[in-house]
Structure formats: structure tokens, C-alpha cells
Amino acid sequence: MPQTPVTTPVLDLTADAVTLTRQLCDIESVSLGERDIADAVEEALWALPHLKVVRRGHTVVARTDLGLGDRVVIAGHLDTVPVNDNMPSRLDEATGLLHGLGTCDMKGGDAVILRLAATVTAPVRDVTYVLYEAEEIDAEFNGLHKLSQSDPELMTGDFAILMEPSDAVVEAGCQGTLRVEVRTRGERAHSARSWKGVNAIHGAADVLARLAGYEARRPVIDGLEYHEGLNAVFIRGGVAGNVLPDECVVEVNFRFAPDRSEAEAEAFVRDFFDGYDVTLTDTAPGALPGLDQPAAKAFLEAVGGVANPKFGWTDVARFSALGVPAVNYGPGDPLLAHKQEEHVPVEQVLRCERQLAAWLRGEQGGEQGGEQDA
Amino acid sequence: MPQTPVTTPVLDLTADAVTLTRQLCDIESVSLGERDIADAVEEALWALPHLKVVRRGHTVVARTDLGLGDRVVIAGHLDTVPVNDNMPSRLDEATGLLHGLGTCDMKGGDAVILRLAATVTAPVRDVTYVLYEAEEIDAEFNGLHKLSQSDPELMTGDFAILMEPSDAVVEAGCQGTLRVEVRTRGERAHSARSWKGVNAIHGAADVLARLAGYEARRPVIDGLEYHEGLNAVFIRGGVAGNVLPDECVVEVNFRFAPDRSEAEAEAFVRDFFDGYDVTLTDTAPGALPGLDQPAAKAFLEAVGGVANPKFGWTDVARFSALGVPAVNYGPGDPLLAHKQEEHVPVEQVLRCERQLAAWLRGEQGGEQGGEQDA
């Protein structure tokens, strides 16, 4: 057991999931400042004799090793976006809402993970719990990304659940994302003698016209309807107030359904902007919903049978890249993530814990999910 | 006579115009640093008993007061753009080019002015010489602008010549300029769920299409063909790489022929972008060529009979605003202004001096101009 400083905050895994959510929220853990919370999580997990604990940086992994046929991975990130006058947490008994930084994104989910780790001592499938650092910042710092590079075996299994806020309804797969710069060129000239130059901003008219005329594809995959999107997210051009610009750059973000690979998505965009200079700047693959996998089917049934497509990109794609089907499923409204006023309904935290515990224990009978957002 | 420090550089008005150009070039006088050169100019002009000298800031005005029927104003600015490893001046005897900062823009013209002031002691028309500060920077510092506010009578006359580089060919009038911001608006949304928002950059497609389809008007005024221009000089939009932008701004510069007023030019632009949010940010009027005026006709005849339209905006418009017809006429290629490698053909400096002196003395017989650039 590693040495831990006496100042490590203590997490009480015997408390209910809402109390534990509050304990987690009240340990400040803005990205790159996860030492304290990771220490507390590690210490709490070491106290559980049925789990093997490994730490990498400020990412903590705890596993059962019962030799069961199946293994499920349940993961959540420990970091938050910056504090915004929303610490510590505050429980509103009247509305049943727990307010404060991290309540929604995603310490409610982390609390569920820790409660499962503490209470489900004899699961019917082996479980790997992953509590990781730095999800809210650049991928190079992301604990799950780093783990996939250093110790991919700690992430492998038959199925993975990422406890990102999804209103406690399964969100399956995720769309991929890529960015390109579409560049038009011209020739500088003084704007008083504009016929001596070529205006690169005017040359972007057709680029924007193509974007304005784009019609989104909406493929149905495993019964879920995805919805692609092709959007200019930045445009820039200009040299001086009296000069015809010789360059205009349109930065375009393509969100693509998970039936396209990154290469296919790139080919689509290059074809769409045929005739223009297109530079790929950023790309991340989608993740197929994988709801045809037995482990996924069983889980979906256990939590109410309803799944929605996930439009945004999430870390589920990191599991997909390792061949592990993965879904998002966690308490909290995803639209509240990163907002000053984020909160989580305590009912969702408790329901997620109940449903996952029942599924891990192999108990029969699904429970219906709550309201859905789509 | 004001006290001048003993370190004032001395200008020798008995030297030839090329030598005098070099003396002026070798006094550093970047905008807002014209004290030394203005002191030297003032001291040299005070030594001439046929002139009355007035100083305002670092602008020096010297006038004959012979009670003649006509008065002509001959003006040049004393400042330069910043030093760019191009001081002191360097004369290339083989090519007849004088190189260095200010040679073209516009100390060659200033030298001609000082030579005329020194040598034309009995002109047939009264003359006002104006050597002014801060032409290369914001209008609020411009010596001619300040003089037009404080002492407009020092700028009035029947005709004005601004000795900006024009390849020693008369450039008449100038086009006006105005800038507007054309703004499209949308509604932010996460780019993964783009159908929930409205993309303001896509909304600018039609703005750019209108600009790309613009056809320039080319009116003929006093025999000179002007050439308007409507150009995007900047475009900007974007919030984040994963957000649909809610605003896109296209900054447009309209260069308009001097037969339109500023109000008419603005109305044209507003009509051109009908349906969009248009904000006027900057405007300056054009100047009619005024070549139908007797004084202008006589001058044009004296210097060779050829005039070109001036497309760029220059300080001639400040004279026009006071009701004084004005032209650009000076040594040096205007396209070399502000360039590190600026230079002036010494032949043009000497020719300008010769032609202007002959005209001021009322000598008969025009001299043909050199090659023309249009």
C-alpha cells in the first residue's frame, strides 16, 4: 500500500451514493489537479479485499478477478472543469437536486462506481472499475487515453459502461468528429486598385454556399438514428483595412455517424470541397453502438430496454478502438455539463446504482428508465 | 524668430534638388518624430526674406504675399513610415536612382518645394508652401487636417498641388473610401447537435456571393476614368471548435468615384447588402478632379497636358473639402511608397522642380511628362 499523506480526504463507501457524491464534489479536482481525489479514491478502494488496485498517474483501476466468463468495465473521470463559484455542493431537499461543480459531470457517476465497488462483492461477471484523470482537457492528458497506451489490458472486457451524464438512459455508440481547414487563395492588392488583385474572401463564397446547402445523412444503426453535421466553426481572412486578402480559411467540423471510418469521413469531406485546398487538422473515430453484442443486450434489458444514439464524441470511442463495445449511461442531464448551474437529480444517482448493482449481481427483472431526452 | 537648439540639422537651399532630397532623407523623421526636420525646414525658410513663415506644431507654412490675383498652395508631408534598414540615402549614379527611406514618399517632393521657395522670388501667382507632419498615421495627428481646423485660411487658394509620388504625372482628384461591417447572426449549438442551432458563417454565403458578383462602375469625370471597388477586407466568425457560431462579420471597403458623396456611397452599400445588418465604421470623401478650373487647366498645360485619375485616397481631399481644387503631382513611383526598397529617379525630382518653377514664373511652353503608369 502506498504512503499517503495524513491530509488525504476520506471517502466513506458505506454512505449512500448521494452522500458519497457530495464527498467527491467537495474535493476540488480541476483537470491536472486530481492528486487529492485520486489519493482518496485509491485509499478507499485498497480497503476492499475483493479488489485488486492499480494506480497509473492519477488514474485508479480496481478489479475483481473471479475467473468468471464475462468482464465488464465501468469507468468515470475524476476531474472537473474549472471552479466557477459553484463549490461546495448544495442539496436542495425540496427539488431533490444536488447542485454544484461536478455533481452532473460526473461525480454522481463516480459515486455509483465506488458504491458498486464496495457493495457488489460477488458479481456474476468480473468487473473492472476505472476512475481516471484529465478528461476535460487535451487528449494527451486523458487518463483513459494514457491507460490505453500503457496498459490496454486494464481496459479490455466484453462490454464497457462510461458513466458520463445521460439522464440515466443508455446512450449507445458515438459519432466521430474531424476538422479540416478549407483554404482559398488570392492575390494581394491595394483596395483602391482592387482590379490588380484577387480577393480570397470573395473566393470563399462557394465554400459557404456548399455548406449552406449541405443535407445531413441520418443513418439507422442497431435501431438508433444518428444525425451527421457539417459546419463551419471558424472563418478568418484579412491583412489590413485597405488590402485585398490573399487567403481565407474556413475551419469545418464534420460529425459523422459511426458507420463511417475516419478515412471514409475524410474522403467524404474532401469530395464535398472538391476543387479546394483541404487540410485535415484533427480526427477521432466514432463508436458503433454494438447493441447486437450479448453483453450489451443483457445490460440494456437490465436498465429498461431503451437506448438513444449518442451524437457527441465521448471516451466510449477509446473502448471501441480496443474492440470493446461501450455505452454511456450515467446520472445527470448532459446539457448541464460544464455549466455554472450544473446539478444532478438524486433519484437518478440512486437509480443508476440500483440498476447496475442488480445487473452485476445477476438479479432478474429490468427497471424502466426515466424520461428520455430524444 | 524662435529659439532653435544648436543641434538643428542645416538644410542648404542653394544646393540642387537631389542633394537637398538627400539632406532631408538623412534627418530621421518617422511620424511623431518630426521635430528636427521641422526645425531645419523652419530655419531655412526664415532665411528667405520674400516669405512669411508660420509654424503650427511641426507643420511649417511659408507664403508670398504679393497681392497677385491667384494663389496656389504646394504641400508635402515631412514624416516617413518607420525606418527599415534603409537609412541613410544612397545615390546610384549608374541608374540615376536615389535609394532610401523617404526618397519616394516624399522627400523628393519636399526638396522641390524648398527649392521653389528659395529660387522663385517673383512668381506670377502668390504661393503658399506647406510642409506638414504626421501624414502616415491616424488622421487625428495629420498636420494638414489640424491646419484645416486651426487655420484654414493658410490652406486656401485657387488651386493646390500635393507633391505625393505620382511618377511626375498629374493625378487628379481621388476616390473616396468607406468601410462597413456586414453582420450575419445565428444561434449557438454544439456542433454534435447542429440541427439545434443556426450557423452564422453559413449565413454569410450570400454576402460573399454578392461581393463576388459585384461589377465595378467606371465613370468618366473631366475626361478621367475612375474605377470603383467593393471588397471584403476582413472576415471573422467562430466561438470554439465544437460550437456553431452565432455571428459572422464581413468588413467591406468601398472605394468610390468622386462623383458620389459619402452619403450616396453609403446608400449604395446599404442597398447592395439589403437584408443584412450593415454598420458604417469609417468614411472619407473623394475629391473631384477639378480639371475644368482655370488654374488647374493652366497647371496641367504647363506640366505636359497629361493627367491620370487618382484611385487611392490622399490628402487632396482635405483641400477639396475647403473648396480648393487639388491634384497630386510629385516625383517617385507611388507603388514604391512604404516599401523597404523605395527609391526615386533623380530625373523626376529635377523635372518636377523645372516644370513647377517655369509655371510659377509664368514662362511659356509646356514640357512633356515622362512615361506614364496607366
Interface residues (C-beta under 8 A of the other chain):
Chain A: Q175 T177 R179 H190 S191 A192 R193 S194 W195 N199 I201 H202 G203 A204 A205 D206 L208 A209 L211 A212 A216 H227 G229 N231 A232 V233 F234 I235 R236 G237 G238 V239 A240 G241 N242 V243 L244 P245 C248 V250 E251 N253 R255 D282 F311 G312 W313
Chain B: Q175 T177 R179 H190 S191 A192 R193 S194 W195 N199 I201 H202 G203 A204 A205 D206 L208 A209 L211 A212 A216 H227 G229 N231 A232 V233 F234 I235 R236 G237 G238 V239 A240 G241 N242 V243 L244 P245 C248 V250 E251 N253 R255 D282 F311 G312 W313
